[in-house]
């Protein structure tokens, strides 16, 4: 029987998640805020192996003498690649995009689920008032829009976009339930200062020393390392669908995530009644859990928001317009199929607008979809 689980990862202290752009010029390293989906899946599989005693003596790799047992549970895929043709992850049927869980101390269930906000919104500022630090006072959000304008000389249409004021920073904000309930309806979005990313991801500057390819320290090669810790009451989370009896022997366990092996406490809980109501009142969580949406935008007035990055070998089809901040590189492709180990995809928070009368079409890699990428939701366009 298939069962959905909320799996949370709470850091014990600071964490560092490396990306293709972690190191800039002059020995400067910056962590990504979120772990990669591949890291989450790898962590789940290794935790299953560890808890069932299927690792080798050093605890690094599966012990081949238990292969018949662990392959039924963790699958036959040795390394999870985006475009893997082998989709067998054992009883792991599907994993959602990573999100932030807010759970106040003493509460049995999560209080909210937060996701990075889409690219088509901008801060709205008070024209006069300043905040306590003398910066512009944020009072809400505005939607960015675009319009088609006819080009008489060329006999065609061009797209004109309302862009952000270059003097203003783009929203660095995590959308909670209130945000997404109003966003999908294209209604006025409330602003909660506590949802600012800087109030949840706390920056920690550390000094480090570089290592060579053999992991030996390089004399004099110091660098500045920007890591993060999470504010009290927050953790990372995913929804995992497991097909069959849970292979996890413990509800809580200590695990490592990322190349720096940051230490987290992992906790797994089944989503069962009556607590599931905590999850289904959230528009994005509704979509993750496969529940009926509270609101469905009309077919002739909709857009699509990338909750996670899109990875596939084809571009999205039948788009009239798109808001994409940049391309996102990834190194988890099957190397024998590609001449490079880096691939660019459409990052999370991108907004895609289908052509009028057309259906949005995108076919991503099956494995990428299975482990939490290629996840989109529909929202009202509103113009």
C-alpha positions as CSV (number, residue, x, y, z in Angstrom):
1,X,0.0,0.0,0.0
2,X,1.3,3.4,-0.9
3,X,1.7,5.9,2.0
4,X,2.8,9.6,2.0
5,X,5.3,10.7,4.6
6,X,6.6,14.1,5.7
7,X,10.3,13.8,6.1
8,X,12.1,16.8,7.8
9,X,15.8,17.6,8.1
10,X,16.7,19.9,11.0
11,X,20.3,21.1,11.1
12,X,22.2,20.8,14.3
13,X,24.2,23.9,13.6
14,X,25.5,25.6,10.4
15,X,25.2,23.9,7.0
16,X,26.9,24.3,3.6
17,X,25.5,23.0,0.4
18,X,27.9,23.3,-2.5
19,X,26.8,24.2,-6.1
20,X,28.5,24.8,-9.4
21,X,28.9,28.5,-8.4
22,X,30.0,28.0,-4.8
23,X,33.5,29.3,-5.4
24,X,33.9,32.7,-7.0
25,X,37.1,34.5,-7.6
26,X,39.6,34.9,-4.8
27,X,38.7,32.0,-2.5
28,X,35.1,32.9,-1.7
29,X,32.6,30.1,-1.1
30,X,28.9,30.5,-0.7
31,X,26.4,27.9,0.2
32,X,23.2,27.2,-1.6
33,X,20.2,27.7,0.7
34,X,18.4,24.4,-0.3
35,X,19.9,20.9,-0.6
36,X,19.7,19.3,-4.1
37,X,16.9,16.8,-4.7
38,X,19.6,14.2,-5.5
39,X,21.1,14.8,-2.1
40,X,17.8,14.2,-0.4
41,X,17.1,10.9,-2.3
42,X,20.7,9.7,-1.7
43,X,20.3,10.4,2.0
44,X,17.0,8.5,2.2
45,X,18.5,5.5,0.5
46,X,21.6,5.4,2.6
47,X,19.6,5.8,5.8
48,X,17.5,2.8,4.9
49,X,20.7,0.8,4.2
50,X,22.2,1.9,7.6
51,X,19.2,1.2,9.7
52,X,18.8,-2.3,8.2
53,X,22.5,-3.2,8.6
54,X,23.1,-3.4,4.8
55,X,26.3,-1.2,4.7
56,X,29.9,-2.4,4.6
57,X,32.1,-2.3,7.7
58,X,33.1,1.3,7.1
59,X,29.5,2.4,6.7
60,X,30.2,3.9,3.3
61,X,28.8,1.6,0.6
62,X,26.1,-1.2,0.4
63,X,27.4,-4.6,1.4
64,X,27.1,-6.8,-1.7
65,X,26.2,-9.9,0.3
66,X,22.8,-8.2,1.1
67,X,22.2,-7.1,-2.5
68,X,19.1,-9.2,-3.1
69,X,17.5,-7.7,0.0
70,X,18.5,-4.0,-0.4
71,X,17.8,-3.7,-4.1
72,X,14.1,-4.6,-3.4
73,X,13.9,-1.7,-1.0
74,X,16.3,1.0,-2.3
75,X,16.3,0.0,-6.0
76,X,18.9,-1.0,-8.6
77,X,20.1,2.5,-9.6
78,X,23.7,2.9,-8.4
79,X,23.9,6.7,-8.7
80,X,20.8,8.8,-9.3
81,X,21.2,10.8,-12.5
82,X,18.6,13.2,-13.9
83,X,18.3,11.3,-17.2
84,X,18.7,7.8,-15.9
85,X,16.9,5.2,-17.9
86,X,16.7,3.0,-14.8
87,X,14.0,4.5,-12.7
88,X,14.0,1.8,-10.0
89,X,14.4,3.4,-6.6
90,X,12.8,0.4,-4.8
91,X,9.9,1.4,-2.6
92,X,10.6,5.1,-3.1
93,X,7.8,6.0,-5.5
94,X,8.2,9.7,-5.6
95,X,9.8,12.6,-3.7
96,X,8.5,16.2,-3.7
97,X,10.5,19.4,-4.1
98,X,12.3,20.5,-1.0
99,X,10.5,23.2,1.0
100,X,10.7,24.9,4.4
101,X,8.7,23.6,7.3
102,X,7.6,25.9,10.1
103,X,6.7,24.2,13.3
104,X,6.5,26.1,16.6
105,X,8.0,24.5,19.7
106,X,5.5,22.2,21.4
107,X,3.2,21.8,18.3
108,X,2.6,18.2,17.2
109,X,2.0,19.2,13.5
110,X,3.6,21.7,11.2
111,X,2.2,25.2,11.2
112,X,3.1,26.1,7.7
113,X,5.1,25.2,4.6
114,X,7.1,27.8,2.7
115,X,8.4,27.9,-0.9
116,X,10.5,30.6,-2.8
117,X,8.2,33.1,-4.4
118,X,7.7,33.4,-8.2
119,X,9.5,35.8,-10.4
120,X,6.4,37.8,-11.4
121,X,6.0,39.8,-8.2
122,X,7.8,42.8,-6.8
123,X,7.8,44.6,-3.5
124,X,5.5,47.5,-3.0
125,X,6.9,50.3,-0.8
126,X,5.4,53.0,1.3
127,X,6.1,56.3,-0.6
128,X,7.2,58.1,2.6
129,X,7.8,55.8,5.6
130,X,11.1,54.0,6.3
131,X,11.8,50.9,8.4
132,X,13.9,50.8,11.6
133,X,17.1,50.6,9.6
134,X,16.2,53.5,7.3
135,X,15.4,51.4,4.3
136,X,12.2,51.7,2.2
137,X,9.3,50.3,4.1
138,X,7.8,47.2,2.4
139,X,4.0,47.2,2.6
140,X,3.0,44.5,0.2
141,X,3.5,43.1,-3.3
142,X,2.8,44.1,-6.9
143,X,2.4,41.7,-9.8
144,X,4.6,42.1,-12.9
145,X,2.6,41.9,-16.1
146,X,3.3,42.0,-19.9
147,X,1.3,42.9,-23.0
148,X,1.4,42.3,-26.7
149,X,1.9,45.3,-28.9
150,X,1.5,45.3,-32.6
151,X,4.5,46.2,-34.7
152,X,3.0,47.9,-37.7
153,X,6.2,48.0,-39.7
154,X,6.9,44.3,-39.4
155,X,3.2,43.2,-39.2
156,X,3.8,41.2,-36.0
157,X,3.4,41.4,-32.3
158,X,6.1,42.2,-29.7
159,X,5.9,41.5,-26.0
160,X,6.4,44.4,-23.6
161,X,7.0,43.5,-20.0
162,X,6.5,45.6,-16.9
163,X,9.9,45.3,-15.3
164,X,11.2,45.9,-11.8
165,X,12.6,49.3,-10.8
166,X,16.3,48.6,-11.1
167,X,16.8,50.6,-7.9
168,X,14.8,48.0,-6.0
169,X,15.9,44.5,-4.9
170,X,13.8,41.6,-6.1
171,X,11.8,39.9,-3.4
172,X,13.9,37.6,-1.3
173,X,10.9,36.0,0.4
174,X,9.4,32.6,1.2
175,X,5.7,32.3,0.4
176,X,3.6,30.9,3.2
177,X,0.0,29.6,3.0
178,X,-1.4,33.2,2.9
179,X,0.9,34.1,0.1
180,X,0.0,31.1,-2.1
181,X,-3.7,31.2,-1.5
182,X,-3.9,34.8,-2.8
183,X,-1.2,34.4,-5.5
184,X,-3.0,31.5,-7.3
185,X,-6.1,33.7,-7.5
186,X,-4.2,36.9,-8.5
187,X,-5.5,38.7,-5.5
188,X,-3.8,41.1,-3.1
189,X,-0.9,39.3,-1.4
190,X,-0.3,40.0,2.4
191,X,3.2,40.7,3.5
192,X,4.7,39.0,6.6
193,X,8.2,40.3,7.6
194,X,8.9,36.9,9.2
195,X,8.8,35.3,5.8
196,X,11.8,37.3,4.5
197,X,14.5,34.8,3.6
198,X,17.0,36.6,5.8
199,X,14.9,36.0,8.9
200,X,14.8,32.2,8.2
201,X,18.3,31.6,6.6
202,X,20.8,33.1,9.0
203,X,24.1,33.9,7.3
204,X,27.2,32.6,9.0
205,X,30.7,33.7,7.8
206,X,33.5,31.2,8.5
207,X,37.2,31.0,7.6
208,X,38.4,27.9,5.7
209,X,41.5,26.6,4.0
210,X,41.3,25.1,0.5
211,X,42.1,21.5,-0.2
212,X,43.6,19.9,-3.3
213,X,42.1,17.0,-5.3
214,X,43.5,14.6,-2.8
215,X,41.8,16.4,0.1
216,X,45.1,17.7,1.4
217,X,45.2,21.3,2.7
218,X,46.9,23.9,0.5
219,X,49.3,26.1,2.5
220,X,48.2,29.7,2.6
221,X,45.1,29.1,0.5
222,X,42.5,30.6,2.9
223,X,39.0,31.5,1.8
224,X,35.9,33.0,3.3
225,X,33.0,30.6,3.6
226,X,29.4,31.8,3.8
227,X,27.3,29.1,5.3
228,X,23.8,29.2,6.8
229,X,21.8,28.1,9.8
230,X,18.0,28.0,10.1
231,X,16.1,30.1,12.6
232,X,14.4,28.4,15.5
233,X,11.3,26.5,14.5
234,X,12.3,25.9,10.9
235,X,13.6,22.8,9.0
236,X,13.8,21.4,5.5
237,X,11.1,19.0,4.4
238,X,9.9,16.8,1.6
239,X,6.9,14.6,1.0
240,X,7.9,11.1,0.0
241,X,5.6,8.4,-1.4
242,X,6.7,4.9,-0.3
243,X,5.2,1.8,-1.8
244,X,4.9,-0.7,0.9
245,X,5.7,-1.0,4.6
246,X,8.2,1.6,5.7
247,X,11.8,0.4,5.8
248,X,12.8,3.0,8.3
249,X,13.4,1.4,11.7
250,X,13.6,4.6,13.6
251,X,11.4,7.8,13.4
252,X,14.4,10.0,14.0
253,X,18.1,9.5,12.9
254,X,21.2,11.6,12.4
255,X,22.1,12.1,8.8
256,X,24.6,14.0,6.6
257,X,23.7,16.2,3.7
258,X,25.9,18.0,1.1
259,X,29.5,17.6,0.2
260,X,30.6,19.2,3.5
261,X,28.6,16.5,5.4
262,X,26.5,18.9,7.4
263,X,24.8,17.1,10.2
264,X,21.0,17.0,10.4
265,X,18.3,15.3,12.4
266,X,16.0,13.5,10.0
267,X,12.4,12.7,11.2
268,X,9.8,10.7,9.3
269,X,6.1,10.9,10.0
270,X,3.2,9.3,8.0
271,X,0.5,11.8,6.8
272,X,-2.6,10.4,8.4
273,X,-6.1,11.7,9.4
274,X,-6.9,13.9,11.1
275,X,-3.6,15.7,10.8
276,X,-3.6,15.7,7.0
277,X,-5.9,18.7,7.1
278,X,-2.8,20.7,8.2
279,X,-1.3,19.9,4.8
280,X,-4.3,20.1,2.4
281,X,-5.2,23.7,3.2
282,X,-2.1,24.9,1.3
283,X,-2.4,25.3,-2.5
284,X,1.1,24.0,-3.3
285,X,0.9,21.2,-0.7
286,X,-2.5,20.3,-2.3
287,X,-0.8,19.8,-5.6
288,X,2.1,17.8,-4.0
289,X,-0.3,15.5,-2.2
290,X,-2.6,15.0,-5.2
291,X,-5.6,16.6,-3.4
292,X,-8.4,18.4,-5.1
293,X,-7.4,22.1,-5.4
294,X,-9.4,24.7,-3.6
295,X,-9.2,26.9,-6.7
296,X,-8.5,26.2,-10.4
297,X,-7.9,29.2,-12.7
298,X,-9.8,29.3,-16.0
299,X,-8.1,27.8,-19.1
300,X,-7.9,31.2,-20.9
301,X,-6.4,33.1,-17.9
302,X,-3.6,31.0,-16.5
303,X,0.2,30.8,-16.0
304,X,2.5,28.1,-14.7
305,X,5.0,28.5,-11.8
306,X,8.1,26.3,-11.4
307,X,8.1,25.2,-7.8
308,X,11.3,23.2,-8.6
309,X,13.7,23.5,-11.5
310,X,12.8,21.9,-14.9
311,X,15.2,19.4,-16.4
312,X,14.6,17.7,-19.7
313,X,16.0,17.4,-23.2
314,X,13.4,19.7,-24.8
315,X,12.3,23.3,-24.3
316,X,8.7,24.1,-23.0
317,X,6.4,24.4,-26.0
318,X,3.6,26.9,-26.9
319,X,4.8,29.7,-24.6
320,X,3.9,33.3,-25.3
321,X,6.2,34.7,-22.6
322,X,8.4,33.6,-19.7
323,X,10.1,35.2,-16.7
324,X,13.3,33.3,-16.1
325,X,16.0,34.9,-13.9
326,X,18.9,32.7,-15.2
327,X,19.7,29.2,-16.2
328,X,20.6,26.6,-13.6
329,X,23.5,24.2,-14.0
330,X,23.5,20.6,-12.7
331,X,26.1,17.8,-12.8
332,X,23.8,14.9,-12.3
333,X,23.4,13.5,-15.8
334,X,24.6,10.1,-17.1
335,X,28.1,11.1,-18.3
336,X,28.2,8.5,-21.1
337,X,25.3,10.2,-22.7
338,X,26.6,13.8,-22.6
339,X,29.9,15.4,-23.7
340,X,29.8,17.5,-20.5
341,X,28.9,16.9,-16.9
342,X,27.1,20.2,-16.6
343,X,23.6,20.9,-17.9
344,X,21.4,24.0,-17.8
345,X,17.8,23.8,-16.7
346,X,15.0,26.4,-16.0
347,X,15.3,27.3,-12.3
348,X,12.6,27.2,-9.7
349,X,10.4,30.4,-9.3
350,X,10.3,30.9,-13.1
351,X,6.9,31.8,-14.5
352,X,5.7,30.5,-17.9
353,X,2.8,31.9,-19.9
354,X,1.2,29.7,-22.5
355,X,-0.1,31.0,-25.8
356,X,-3.8,31.8,-25.9
357,X,-5.8,28.7,-26.7
358,X,-2.8,26.5,-26.2
359,X,-2.0,24.0,-23.5
360,X,1.3,24.1,-21.7
361,X,3.5,21.2,-22.8
362,X,6.7,20.2,-21.1
363,X,8.3,16.7,-21.0
364,X,11.1,16.5,-18.4
365,X,13.4,13.6,-17.7
366,X,11.4,10.9,-15.9
367,X,14.0,10.4,-13.1
368,X,14.2,14.2,-12.5
369,X,10.4,14.3,-12.1
370,X,10.5,11.3,-9.8
371,X,12.9,12.9,-7.4
372,X,11.2,16.3,-7.2
373,X,12.2,18.3,-10.2
374,X,9.8,19.4,-13.0
375,X,7.1,20.3,-10.5
376,X,4.8,23.2,-11.6
377,X,1.5,24.6,-10.4
378,X,-1.1,26.6,-12.3
379,X,-2.2,30.1,-11.2
380,X,-4.4,32.8,-12.5
381,X,-2.6,35.2,-14.9
382,X,-5.0,38.1,-14.1
383,X,-4.4,40.3,-17.1
